Amino acid sequence: MATGETPLLYRSLVSLNPSRAWGRGRRGPGLARCGSRAGGMRPQSGLDLGSVWAQRARQLEQRLRAKEERIVVLETENALLHLKLAEYQELAGRSTNEVLQLYSAHRQQQTLQRSSVVTQLHRAIQRLKQDLKSLHSFALELSKDLQHQCKTYLYQVLTTVQRIELQNEAMQMFQIKAFDLEQSLQEVTERYEKEKHKRRALHNSLVELRGNIRVHCRIRPLLPFDTAAGHTIPQDRQRNFSEKVAYAADDETVLVKCNRPGHASINKTFQFERVYNASESQDTVFADVAPLLTSLLDGYNVCIMAYGQTGSGKTYTMLGPQLEENFAFSTEDESELGIIPRATQEVFSLISEKPPGSYWVEVSVVEVYNNEIFDLLAKDSCGRVFGIKRDVVTTREGKSDVPLLTYETVENISEFLHLVNKGLQLRVRHPTLVHAHSSRSHLVVTLTITTIVSGDNFGISWEDELTSQKLNKELFCTFPQKMRENKSTFSSRASSPAQFETTEKPKQIKTRLQLVDLAGSECVGMSGVTGAALRETSFINRSLSALADVLGAIAEQRSHVPYRNSKLTHLLQDAIGGDAKLLVMLCISPDQKYLAESMQSLGFGTRARQVQRGQVKKKNLPVLSKAK
């Protein structure tokens, strides 16, 4: 080993085993001595120690060389890093210069922009100053114009105020005149209404004395099925269909616009005792019918019949709305009830004011179907109601009668409605193109009121005779020319004394209220019926024609009246022939496509209104004590 390497080897050994190195330094002689003694004892242990130290030295030298090589590598890397650092420092210097240059350029650009913005603002300010100057001049001119206009308008306002004051004065004068005219108009209207009621009362009295048939006309509203009929309509006529052509001009006049292709439009008017427009209710209709019902208890027979084409509202007017499942009329809404239930209610109301037991009411329900009479209240052996065919005959007294006809006694309106609903369920109906629930038979509901009178109070009231004389006098003053024709009748009636019968037995006097819902006349082409329905239509039209023939024969005062040409006219012979106060309720549709049928119904009503049957005969009823 070299001398230069010994210290290094020693330092390495000391670092590995410092205790040994310290012992050598401090106790070297002793150890040496001990070693020498030991060496004398074990001569091979020194060789082993030397080899160990040599091996250890070699390991340390290898490690040293590795460290030195690592130092060289690190020094090389350090040098490279110093070079890179120098390069980065140089690059950072250049970047700093560039940043400074960019910053200076940015500052210059901002300065230039600021100078341009200032320039633009300066220019804008200059323009604004010019605009302000022009606005100021315009404002001065406008102010001058406004002042001038204000003066002009003020003058106009003052002028207008003066005119308004003058107009107000004139308006006050007009208001005073209008108030005076309204009062005069009200007075004239009241006088007109009084004269109108008086004329109507006198006309009704004349109708009663002459035996004329009262005719009312009701125009139904347009309904959905008017525009949804099942038959085909030509293209050139479609625009005319579903057009309203019948109107109520007033409460006594019907106006019909007759528009036929290729002809000029013609307006025709028809006069009746009462005309109802489409908006008038069931209450209004019955209010004009109700006065007839008091005649029942005064000893007169009364007949009310509805006439018109299919679907014109006859059944609704007579019965009210009906249930589709069984065709019975509904009583849920009393305001919609028709004449039949309302008339019965009125009869029972009038009877309730009389002494108990002096009146009783019987009801029968009959239909005329295919010129045959059917009793709709007849019962079989099990008590079930079913229609039985009956016949109509003429009695010795010349009155019509139906033998074996079922009469049911009723004590109130509920019992009556129950029976009528039973009969309605048996009534024949058949759908047509015009009406889905068309009645195929004439319905006759008869209320027979029986009055019990005592023998000593049987005759004609003296007060009734005086009233008749007074009425004849008024009618003679109002209608002198017409009344001269019947002067002999009036004088004989007025001069005859009251007739009295003195019988001890109580007597029964029967008066009848016949309520008739006629089947609708129809055109086969419009209704589209075939087979059995066509046969029904034929019988319906023939019976209605027979009714018109009977009225024509009575109007012409023929010696023979063909009542027996139809079971309908034979059944209603007493009512038509003058033994009852008769009211015909015409029902028409306002639609253009039913114009022909409506005109036929209006013509029938006009002819019926002209029939003079003579004064209706009154049944002998109880008289007051004054008449004894």
C-alpha positions as CSV (number, residue, x, y, z in Angstrom):
1,M,0.0,0.0,0.0
2,A,1.3,3.5,-0.8
3,T,2.0,5.9,2.0
4,G,-0.4,8.5,0.6
5,E,-3.2,6.0,0.8
6,T,-2.6,4.9,4.4
7,P,-4.3,7.9,6.1
8,L,-7.3,7.5,3.8
9,L,-7.5,3.8,4.7
10,Y,-7.1,4.6,8.3
11,R,-9.9,7.2,8.2
12,S,-12.2,4.7,6.6
13,L,-11.5,2.1,9.2
14,V,-11.9,4.6,11.9
15,S,-15.3,5.6,10.5
16,L,-16.3,2.0,10.4
17,N,-15.0,1.0,13.9
18,P,-14.1,4.1,15.9
19,S,-13.9,2.1,19.2
20,R,-11.0,0.1,17.8
21,A,-9.3,3.2,16.5
22,W,-9.6,4.9,19.9
23,G,-8.3,1.9,21.7
24,R,-5.3,1.8,19.5
25,G,-4.5,5.4,20.1
26,R,-5.0,5.3,23.9
27,R,-4.0,1.8,24.7
28,G,-1.7,1.0,21.9
29,P,1.3,-0.3,24.0
30,G,-0.9,-2.4,26.2
31,L,-2.8,-3.8,23.3
32,A,0.4,-4.4,21.6
33,R,1.7,-6.2,24.5
34,C,-1.3,-8.2,24.9
35,G,-1.2,-8.9,21.2
36,S,2.3,-10.0,21.4
37,R,1.4,-12.3,24.1
38,A,-1.5,-13.5,22.3
39,G,0.6,-13.8,19.2
40,G,2.9,-15.9,21.0
41,M,0.0,-18.0,22.0
42,R,-2.0,-17.9,18.6
43,P,0.3,-17.2,15.7
44,Q,-2.4,-17.5,12.9
45,S,-4.9,-14.8,14.1
46,G,-2.7,-12.0,12.8
47,L,-2.9,-13.3,9.3
48,D,-6.7,-13.6,9.5
49,L,-7.0,-9.9,10.7
50,G,-4.8,-8.7,7.9
51,S,-6.8,-10.4,5.3
52,V,-9.9,-8.9,6.7
53,W,-8.5,-5.5,6.7
54,A,-7.3,-5.9,3.2
55,Q,-10.6,-7.0,1.9
56,R,-12.3,-4.2,3.7
57,A,-9.8,-1.7,2.2
58,R,-10.6,-3.0,-1.3
59,Q,-14.3,-2.5,-0.7
60,L,-13.7,1.0,0.5
61,E,-11.6,1.8,-2.5
62,Q,-14.3,0.6,-4.8
63,R,-16.8,2.7,-3.1
64,L,-14.5,5.7,-3.3
65,R,-14.0,5.2,-7.0
66,A,-17.8,5.1,-7.4
67,K,-18.2,8.3,-5.4
68,E,-15.5,10.0,-7.4
69,E,-17.2,8.9,-10.6
70,R,-20.5,10.2,-9.3
71,I,-18.8,13.5,-8.4
72,V,-17.5,13.8,-12.0
73,V,-21.0,13.1,-13.4
74,L,-22.6,15.7,-11.1
75,E,-19.9,18.3,-11.9
76,T,-20.7,17.6,-15.6
77,E,-24.4,18.0,-15.0
78,N,-23.7,21.2,-13.0
79,A,-21.8,22.6,-15.8
80,L,-24.6,21.8,-18.2
81,L,-27.1,23.4,-15.9
82,H,-24.9,26.5,-15.6
83,L,-24.9,26.7,-19.4
84,K,-28.7,26.3,-19.6
85,L,-29.1,28.9,-16.8
86,A,-27.0,31.3,-18.8
87,E,-29.1,30.6,-21.9
88,Y,-32.4,31.1,-19.9
89,Q,-31.0,34.3,-18.4
90,E,-30.2,35.6,-21.9
91,L,-33.7,34.6,-23.1
92,A,-35.3,36.3,-20.1
93,G,-33.4,39.4,-20.9
94,R,-34.6,39.4,-24.4
95,S,-38.3,38.7,-23.2
96,T,-38.1,41.5,-20.8
97,N,-37.0,43.9,-23.6
98,E,-39.8,42.6,-25.8
99,V,-42.4,43.1,-22.9
100,L,-41.1,46.6,-22.4
101,Q,-41.4,47.3,-26.1
102,L,-44.9,45.9,-26.1
103,Y,-45.9,47.9,-23.1
104,S,-44.5,51.1,-24.6
105,A,-46.4,50.3,-27.9
106,H,-49.6,49.7,-25.9
107,R,-49.2,52.9,-24.1
108,Q,-48.7,54.7,-27.4
109,Q,-51.8,53.0,-28.8
110,Q,-53.9,54.0,-25.8
111,T,-52.7,57.5,-26.1
112,L,-53.7,57.6,-29.8
113,Q,-57.1,56.0,-29.0
114,R,-57.7,58.6,-26.3
115,S,-56.8,61.4,-28.6
116,S,-59.2,60.0,-31.3
117,V,-62.0,59.5,-28.8
118,V,-61.5,63.1,-27.6
119,T,-61.6,64.3,-31.1
120,Q,-64.8,62.4,-31.8
121,L,-66.4,63.7,-28.6
122,H,-65.4,67.2,-29.5
123,R,-67.1,66.8,-32.9
124,A,-70.2,65.3,-31.2
125,I,-70.3,68.2,-28.8
126,Q,-70.1,70.7,-31.7
127,R,-72.9,68.9,-33.5
128,L,-75.0,68.9,-30.3
129,K,-74.4,72.7,-29.9
130,Q,-75.7,73.2,-33.4
131,D,-78.7,71.0,-32.7
132,L,-79.4,72.9,-29.5
133,K,-79.3,76.2,-31.4
134,S,-81.7,74.8,-34.0
135,L,-84.0,73.4,-31.3
136,H,-84.0,76.7,-29.5
137,S,-85.0,78.5,-32.6
138,F,-87.7,75.9,-33.3
139,A,-88.9,76.1,-29.7
140,L,-89.3,79.9,-30.1
141,E,-91.3,79.4,-33.3
142,L,-93.4,76.7,-31.7
143,S,-94.1,78.8,-28.7
144,K,-95.3,81.6,-30.9
145,D,-97.5,79.2,-32.9
146,L,-98.9,77.7,-29.6
147,Q,-99.7,81.1,-28.3
148,H,-101.5,81.9,-31.5
149,Q,-103.3,78.6,-31.5
150,C,-104.3,79.0,-27.8
151,K,-105.8,82.3,-28.6
152,T,-107.7,80.8,-31.5
153,Y,-108.9,77.8,-29.5
154,L,-109.9,80.0,-26.6
155,Y,-112.0,82.0,-28.9
156,Q,-113.5,78.8,-30.4
157,V,-114.2,77.4,-26.8
158,L,-115.9,80.6,-25.8
159,T,-118.0,80.5,-29.0
160,T,-118.8,76.8,-28.4
161,V,-119.8,77.5,-24.8
162,Q,-122.2,80.1,-26.0
163,R,-123.6,77.7,-28.5
164,I,-123.9,75.0,-25.9
165,E,-125.7,77.3,-23.6
166,L,-128.1,78.2,-26.4
167,Q,-128.5,74.5,-27.2
168,N,-129.1,73.6,-23.5
169,E,-131.9,76.2,-23.4
170,A,-133.3,74.6,-26.6
171,M,-132.8,71.1,-25.1
172,Q,-134.7,72.1,-22.0
173,M,-137.5,73.3,-24.2
174,F,-137.4,70.1,-26.2
175,Q,-137.3,68.0,-23.0
176,I,-140.4,69.9,-21.7
177,K,-142.1,69.2,-25.0
178,A,-140.9,65.6,-25.0
179,F,-142.2,65.1,-21.5
180,D,-145.5,66.6,-22.5
181,L,-145.5,64.3,-25.6
182,E,-144.7,61.3,-23.5
183,Q,-147.5,62.0,-21.1
184,S,-149.8,62.5,-24.1
185,L,-148.5,59.3,-25.7
186,Q,-149.0,57.4,-22.4
187,E,-152.5,58.7,-22.1
188,V,-153.2,57.8,-25.8
189,T,-151.6,54.3,-25.2
190,E,-153.7,53.8,-22.1
191,R,-156.8,54.8,-24.1
192,Y,-155.7,52.6,-26.9
193,E,-155.2,49.6,-24.6
194,K,-158.6,50.2,-23.0
195,E,-160.3,50.5,-26.4
196,K,-158.4,47.5,-27.5
197,H,-159.5,45.4,-24.6
198,K,-163.0,46.8,-25.0
199,R,-163.0,45.9,-28.7
200,R,-161.6,42.5,-27.9
201,A,-164.3,41.9,-25.3
202,L,-167.0,43.1,-27.7
203,H,-165.5,40.9,-30.4
204,N,-165.4,37.9,-28.2
205,S,-169.0,38.6,-27.2
206,L,-169.9,38.9,-30.9
207,V,-168.1,35.7,-31.6
208,E,-170.1,34.0,-28.8
209,L,-173.4,35.4,-30.0
210,R,-172.6,34.4,-33.6
211,G,-171.1,31.1,-32.6
212,N,-167.9,31.8,-34.5
213,I,-164.9,29.6,-33.9
214,R,-162.0,31.3,-32.0
215,V,-158.7,30.8,-33.9
216,H,-155.3,31.4,-32.3
217,C,-152.1,31.0,-34.1
218,R,-148.7,30.0,-32.6
219,I,-145.4,30.3,-34.5
220,R,-142.8,27.9,-33.2
221,P,-139.1,28.9,-33.2
222,L,-136.6,27.4,-35.7
223,L,-135.4,24.0,-34.4
224,P,-132.2,22.0,-35.1
225,F,-134.0,19.4,-37.2
226,D,-135.1,22.2,-39.6
227,T,-131.6,22.2,-41.0
228,A,-130.9,18.5,-40.6
229,A,-133.9,17.0,-42.5
230,G,-133.2,13.6,-44.0
231,H,-134.4,14.3,-47.5
232,T,-132.2,15.7,-50.3
233,I,-132.5,19.4,-51.1
234,P,-131.5,20.7,-54.6
235,Q,-128.5,23.0,-54.7
236,D,-130.4,25.9,-56.1
237,R,-132.9,25.8,-53.2
238,Q,-130.5,25.1,-50.3
239,R,-129.9,28.8,-49.6
240,N,-133.7,29.4,-49.3
241,F,-134.2,26.5,-46.8
242,S,-134.0,27.1,-43.1
243,E,-135.0,30.7,-43.8
244,K,-137.6,32.3,-41.6
245,V,-140.7,33.4,-43.6
246,A,-143.5,33.5,-41.1
247,Y,-143.6,36.3,-38.5
248,A,-146.0,37.6,-35.9
249,A,-146.5,41.2,-37.1
250,D,-148.5,41.9,-33.9
251,D,-150.6,40.0,-31.5
252,E,-153.4,39.5,-34.0
253,T,-151.6,39.3,-37.4
254,V,-149.4,36.8,-39.1
255,L,-147.1,38.0,-41.9
256,V,-145.8,35.4,-44.4
257,K,-143.2,36.2,-47.0
258,C,-143.9,34.1,-50.1
259,N,-140.7,33.7,-52.1
260,R,-141.0,31.4,-55.1
261,P,-138.3,30.9,-57.6
262,G,-138.9,33.1,-60.7
263,H,-141.7,35.1,-59.0
264,A,-141.7,38.4,-57.1
265,S,-141.8,38.3,-53.3
266,I,-145.3,38.6,-52.0
267,N,-146.2,39.4,-48.3
268,K,-149.5,37.9,-47.1
269,T,-151.2,38.6,-43.8
270,F,-153.7,36.6,-41.8
271,Q,-155.9,37.9,-39.0
272,F,-156.7,35.8,-36.0
273,E,-158.0,36.4,-32.4
274,R,-154.5,36.0,-31.1
275,V,-151.1,35.4,-32.6
276,Y,-148.1,34.2,-30.6
277,N,-144.5,34.7,-31.7
278,A,-141.7,32.2,-31.2
279,S,-140.5,33.7,-27.9
280,E,-143.9,33.6,-26.1
281,S,-144.1,31.0,-23.3
282,Q,-146.6,28.3,-22.4
283,D,-147.9,30.6,-19.6
284,T,-148.8,33.3,-22.2
285,V,-150.6,30.8,-24.4
286,F,-152.7,29.4,-21.5
287,A,-153.5,32.9,-20.2
288,D,-155.6,33.5,-23.3
289,V,-157.2,30.0,-23.1
290,A,-158.1,30.1,-19.4
291,P,-161.2,32.4,-19.6
292,L,-162.9,29.7,-21.7
293,L,-162.7,27.2,-18.8
294,T,-164.9,29.3,-16.5
295,S,-167.6,28.6,-19.1
296,L,-167.6,24.9,-18.1
297,L,-169.0,25.6,-14.7
298,D,-171.4,28.2,-16.2
299,G,-173.0,25.4,-18.3
300,Y,-171.1,25.5,-21.6
301,N,-169.2,22.8,-23.4
302,V,-165.7,23.8,-24.4
303,C,-163.4,22.3,-27.1
304,I,-159.8,23.2,-27.7
305,M,-158.0,21.6,-30.6
306,A,-154.5,22.0,-32.0
307,Y,-154.2,22.0,-35.8
308,G,-151.1,22.0,-38.0
309,Q,-148.5,20.1,-39.9
310,T,-146.2,17.4,-38.5
311,G,-143.5,19.0,-36.3
312,S,-145.2,22.3,-35.9
313,G,-145.5,22.1,-32.1
314,K,-149.1,20.9,-31.6
315,T,-148.3,18.2,-29.0
316,Y,-145.9,20.6,-27.2
317,T,-148.6,23.2,-27.1
318,M,-151.3,20.8,-25.8
319,L,-149.2,18.6,-23.5
320,G,-145.7,20.0,-23.1
321,P,-142.3,18.3,-23.5
322,Q,-142.5,14.6,-23.6
323,L,-140.1,11.9,-22.4
324,E,-138.5,10.0,-25.3
325,E,-138.6,6.6,-23.5
326,N,-142.3,6.3,-23.1
327,F,-143.7,9.5,-24.7
328,A,-145.4,10.6,-21.4
329,F,-145.2,14.3,-20.8
330,S,-142.8,15.5,-18.2
331,T,-144.1,17.4,-15.1
332,E,-140.7,18.4,-13.8
333,D,-140.8,21.9,-15.1
334,E,-144.3,23.3,-14.6
335,S,-143.6,26.4,-16.8
336,E,-143.3,24.0,-19.8
337,L,-146.6,22.2,-19.2
338,G,-149.1,22.5,-22.1
339,I,-152.8,23.3,-22.3
340,I,-154.2,19.9,-21.3
341,P,-152.5,19.7,-17.8
342,R,-153.0,23.4,-17.2
343,A,-156.6,23.4,-18.2
344,T,-157.3,20.4,-15.9
345,Q,-155.5,22.1,-13.0
346,E,-157.7,25.2,-13.6
347,V,-160.8,23.1,-13.6
348,F,-160.0,21.6,-10.3
349,S,-159.1,25.0,-8.9
350,L,-162.5,26.4,-10.0
351,I,-164.3,23.3,-8.5
352,S,-162.5,23.8,-5.2
353,E,-164.3,27.1,-4.8
354,K,-167.7,25.4,-5.1
355,P,-169.6,23.5,-2.4
356,P,-168.2,20.0,-1.8
357,G,-170.0,17.2,-3.5
358,S,-171.7,19.4,-6.0
359,Y,-169.3,18.6,-8.8
360,W,-167.3,15.6,-9.9
361,V,-165.0,15.0,-12.9
362,E,-164.6,12.0,-15.2
363,V,-161.9,11.6,-17.8
364,S,-161.7,9.6,-21.0
365,V,-158.8,9.2,-23.4
366,V,-159.5,8.3,-27.1
367,E,-157.4,8.1,-30.2
368,V,-158.6,8.1,-33.8
369,Y,-156.1,5.9,-35.7
370,N,-156.6,4.9,-39.4
371,N,-160.3,6.1,-39.1
372,E,-160.9,3.9,-36.1
373,I,-161.7,4.9,-32.5
374,F,-159.6,3.3,-29.7
375,D,-160.4,3.6,-26.0
376,L,-156.9,4.1,-24.4
377,L,-158.2,3.6,-20.8
378,A,-160.0,0.3,-21.3
379,K,-158.6,-2.5,-19.2
380,D,-158.5,-6.3,-19.6
381,S,-159.6,-8.9,-17.1
382,C,-156.2,-8.5,-15.3
383,G,-156.6,-4.8,-15.0
384,R,-154.0,-3.9,-17.6
385,V,-154.7,-0.9,-19.8
386,F,-154.8,-1.6,-23.6
387,G,-156.5,0.1,-26.5
388,I,-159.9,-1.4,-27.4
389,K,-161.7,-0.4,-30.6
390,R,-164.9,1.5,-30.1
391,D,-167.5,2.9,-32.4
392,V,-169.3,6.3,-32.5
393,V,-173.0,6.6,-32.9
394,T,-175.6,9.3,-33.1
395,T,-178.2,9.4,-30.4
396,R,-181.9,10.2,-30.9
397,E,-181.2,13.7,-29.7
398,G,-178.7,14.1,-32.6
399,K,-175.7,14.0,-30.3
400,S,-172.6,11.9,-30.9
401,D,-171.8,9.2,-28.4
402,V,-169.2,6.3,-28.0
403,P,-170.9,3.3,-26.3
404,L,-168.9,1.4,-23.7
405,L,-166.3,4.2,-23.6
406,T,-164.3,4.0,-20.4
407,Y,-164.7,7.0,-18.0
408,E,-162.5,7.2,-15.0
409,T,-163.4,9.5,-12.0
410,V,-160.5,11.7,-10.9
411,E,-160.4,13.9,-7.8
412,N,-157.2,15.8,-8.5
413,I,-154.7,16.7,-11.1
414,S,-152.3,13.9,-10.1
415,E,-154.9,11.2,-10.8
416,F,-155.7,12.9,-14.2
417,L,-152.0,13.1,-15.2
418,H,-151.5,9.4,-14.3
419,L,-154.4,8.3,-16.5
420,V,-153.4,10.5,-19.4
421,N,-149.8,9.2,-19.3
422,K,-151.1,5.7,-19.4
423,G,-153.1,6.5,-22.5
424,L,-150.2,8.3,-24.1
425,Q,-148.0,5.2,-23.8
426,L,-150.5,3.4,-26.1
427,R,-150.7,6.2,-28.7
428,V,-149.3,5.3,-32.1
429,R,-146.2,7.0,-33.2
430,H,-143.8,6.6,-36.1
431,P,-140.6,8.4,-37.1
432,T,-140.6,10.4,-40.3
433,L,-138.0,12.6,-42.1
434,V,-139.8,15.6,-40.7
435,H,-140.3,14.5,-37.1
436,A,-138.6,11.7,-35.2
437,H,-141.6,11.1,-32.9
438,S,-144.5,11.9,-35.2
439,S,-148.0,11.2,-33.8
440,R,-149.9,9.0,-36.2
441,S,-153.3,9.4,-34.6
442,H,-155.7,12.1,-33.3
443,L,-155.8,12.3,-29.5
444,V,-159.0,13.4,-27.7
445,V,-158.9,13.9,-23.9
446,T,-162.4,14.6,-22.5
447,L,-163.2,15.9,-19.1
448,T,-166.8,15.5,-18.2
449,I,-167.9,17.7,-15.3
450,T,-171.1,16.6,-13.6
451,T,-173.0,19.2,-11.6
452,I,-175.7,18.3,-9.0
453,V,-178.6,20.9,-9.0
454,S,-181.7,20.9,-6.9
455,G,-185.2,21.1,-8.6
456,D,-186.1,24.5,-7.2
457,N,-182.9,26.1,-8.4
458,F,-183.0,24.9,-11.9
459,G,-183.5,27.3,-14.8
460,I,-182.0,30.4,-16.3
461,S,-180.7,33.2,-14.1
462,W,-182.6,36.5,-14.2
463,E,-179.3,38.4,-13.8
464,D,-177.9,36.5,-16.8
465,E,-181.0,37.6,-18.8
466,L,-180.4,41.3,-17.8
467,T,-176.7,41.0,-18.7
468,S,-177.6,39.5,-22.1
469,Q,-179.9,42.4,-22.8
470,K,-177.3,44.9,-21.8
471,L,-174.7,43.2,-24.0
472,N,-177.0,43.1,-27.0
473,K,-177.5,46.8,-26.6
474,E,-173.8,47.6,-26.6
475,L,-173.2,45.3,-29.6
476,F,-176.0,47.0,-31.5
477,C,-174.4,50.4,-30.9
478,T,-171.0,49.1,-31.9
479,F,-171.9,46.9,-34.9
480,P,-175.4,48.2,-36.0
481,Q,-175.2,46.8,-39.5
482,K,-174.2,43.3,-38.4
483,M,-176.6,43.2,-35.5
484,R,-179.7,44.2,-37.5
485,E,-179.4,40.8,-39.2
486,N,-179.8,39.0,-35.9
487,K,-182.1,41.7,-34.4
488,S,-185.0,39.3,-34.3
489,T,-183.0,36.7,-32.5
490,F,-181.8,39.3,-29.9
491,S,-185.3,40.8,-29.4
492,S,-186.9,37.4,-28.9
493,R,-184.1,36.4,-26.6
494,A,-184.4,39.6,-24.6
495,S,-188.2,39.6,-24.4
496,S,-188.6,36.0,-23.4
497,P,-189.1,35.7,-19.6
498,A,-186.8,33.5,-17.5
499,Q,-187.8,29.8,-17.6
500,F,-188.2,28.0,-14.3
501,E,-188.8,24.4,-13.6
502,T,-190.0,23.3,-10.2
503,T,-188.9,19.8,-9.6
504,E,-188.1,18.3,-6.3
505,K,-185.6,15.7,-7.6
506,P,-182.0,16.9,-7.8
507,K,-180.7,16.9,-11.4
508,Q,-177.4,16.2,-13.0
509,I,-176.0,18.5,-15.7
510,K,-173.0,17.4,-17.6
511,T,-170.6,19.7,-19.4
512,R,-167.6,18.5,-21.4
513,L,-164.1,19.9,-22.0
514,Q,-162.6,18.2,-25.0
515,L,-158.9,18.7,-25.5
516,V,-157.8,17.5,-29.0
517,D,-154.3,17.0,-30.3
518,L,-154.8,16.4,-34.0
519,A,-152.3,14.4,-36.0
520,G,-150.2,16.5,-38.3
521,S,-151.0,17.0,-41.9
522,E,-147.9,16.1,-44.0
523,C,-146.6,15.9,-47.5
524,V,-145.5,12.4,-48.5
525,G,-142.6,13.7,-50.4
526,M,-141.3,15.7,-47.4
527,S,-142.0,13.0,-44.8
528,G,-140.6,10.1,-46.8
529,V,-143.0,7.5,-45.4
530,T,-143.7,4.2,-47.0
531,G,-145.7,1.1,-46.3
532,A,-147.8,1.2,-43.1
533,A,-146.7,4.8,-42.4
534,L,-147.9,5.8,-45.8
535,R,-151.3,4.3,-45.1
536,E,-151.4,6.2,-41.8
537,T,-150.6,9.4,-43.6
538,S,-153.4,8.8,-46.0
539,F,-156.0,8.4,-43.2
540,I,-154.6,11.4,-41.4
541,N,-154.9,13.7,-44.4
542,R,-158.4,12.4,-45.3
543,S,-159.7,13.0,-41.8
544,L,-158.3,16.5,-41.8
545,S,-159.9,17.1,-45.2
546,A,-163.2,15.9,-43.8
547,L,-162.8,18.4,-40.9
548,A,-162.3,21.2,-43.4
549,D,-165.3,20.0,-45.4
550,V,-167.5,20.0,-42.3
551,L,-166.5,23.6,-41.5
552,G,-167.1,24.6,-45.1
553,A,-170.6,23.1,-45.0
554,I,-171.4,24.9,-41.8
555,A,-170.0,28.2,-43.1
556,E,-172.1,27.8,-46.3
557,Q,-175.1,26.8,-44.1
558,R,-175.7,23.7,-46.2
559,S,-178.7,21.5,-45.2
560,H,-176.4,18.5,-44.9
561,V,-173.1,18.6,-43.0
562,P,-170.9,15.5,-43.7
563,Y,-170.0,14.7,-40.1
564,R,-169.9,10.9,-40.9
565,N,-167.3,11.1,-43.6
566,S,-164.7,10.6,-40.9
567,K,-164.7,9.1,-37.4
568,L,-162.9,12.2,-36.3
569,T,-165.6,14.6,-37.4
570,H,-168.3,12.2,-36.2
571,L,-166.7,12.1,-32.7
572,L,-166.3,15.9,-32.6
573,Q,-169.7,16.6,-34.1
574,D,-171.2,18.3,-31.0
575,A,-168.1,20.5,-30.5
576,I,-167.9,21.5,-34.2
577,G,-171.6,21.9,-34.8
578,G,-172.2,24.6,-32.3
579,D,-172.9,22.8,-29.0
580,A,-169.5,24.0,-27.6
581,K,-167.3,27.0,-27.5
582,L,-164.6,26.0,-29.9
583,L,-161.0,27.3,-30.0
584,V,-158.6,26.2,-32.7
585,M,-154.9,26.6,-32.0
586,L,-153.1,26.8,-35.3
587,C,-149.4,25.7,-35.0
588,I,-147.1,26.6,-37.9
589,S,-143.4,26.4,-38.6
590,P,-141.6,29.6,-39.7
591,D,-139.2,27.7,-42.0
592,Q,-139.2,28.3,-45.8
593,K,-139.2,24.6,-46.6
594,Y,-142.6,24.2,-44.8
595,L,-144.2,27.2,-46.5
596,A,-146.8,25.2,-48.4
597,E,-148.0,23.4,-45.2
598,S,-148.0,26.6,-43.2
599,M,-150.1,28.4,-45.8
600,Q,-152.5,25.4,-45.8
601,S,-152.8,25.7,-42.0
602,L,-153.3,29.4,-42.1
603,G,-156.0,29.0,-44.8
604,F,-157.8,26.4,-42.7
605,G,-157.7,28.8,-39.7
606,T,-159.1,31.7,-41.9
607,R,-162.0,29.6,-43.1
608,A,-162.7,28.3,-39.6
609,R,-162.8,31.8,-38.3
610,Q,-165.5,32.7,-40.7
611,V,-167.8,29.9,-39.7
612,Q,-171.0,31.2,-37.9
613,R,-172.7,28.4,-36.0
614,G,-175.2,30.5,-34.1
615,Q,-175.1,31.2,-30.4
616,V,-173.7,28.3,-28.3
617,K,-176.4,26.6,-26.2
618,K,-176.0,26.9,-22.5
619,K,-177.0,24.0,-20.1
620,N,-179.5,24.9,-17.5
621,L,-177.7,25.6,-14.2
622,P,-178.7,26.7,-10.7
623,V,-179.9,30.3,-10.4
624,L,-179.6,32.8,-7.6
625,S,-182.3,33.3,-4.9
626,K,-183.3,36.6,-6.6
627,A,-184.5,34.7,-9.6
628,K,-187.1,32.7,-7.7
